[in-house]
Amino acid sequence: MKGKWAQGLEPRAFCWILRERLAASERPGGFARNHRKVRRQEELIWLNGHGFTHILSLLDSPHNLRAYEEAGLAYAHVPFGRHDELPERLEQIYATLAHWLDDPAERVLAHHEEFGDRIIGMMSGYLIYAGLVEEGTHAIQALEKLTGRQLGSTGREIVSVTVRDQIVRARSH
């Protein structure tokens, strides 16, 4: 491959949450019937070329995991799961992100099937978990500004569970 195609394509709905460290997007290659293997390969080339070290898949299914292995991208698969599993899953998702991001050399992409309420709500909750914001309303406002999207009831519920269940990173004194 030559020219700009050799650099791959930026994933759809790509958005930096923490500049140059943590980003979110829809599933590489697109979602559901829109998924294209060639597009996925192009997006994985782009992620590799831009120094991404880990991918966090929040899909309920194992789609794309083999492609990440083939592309040489480390990953974790932590499905959102059912609504009643949300507190445990959020704790696992947040801890995985925090563990990776403790290393300043890490650059992480988290994705769900599409870039919507679930991933944006999770990223809002992560800001609270990581101690970057203290209140749910501030986390929601920050993500709405970053993404240019209004967070709906599903995303707000994720933030609410994070706050209600006090899913925060243990702080060392």
Order of alpha helices (4+ residues) and beta strands (2+ residues): beta-beta-alpha-beta-alpha-beta-alpha-beta-alpha-alpha-alpha
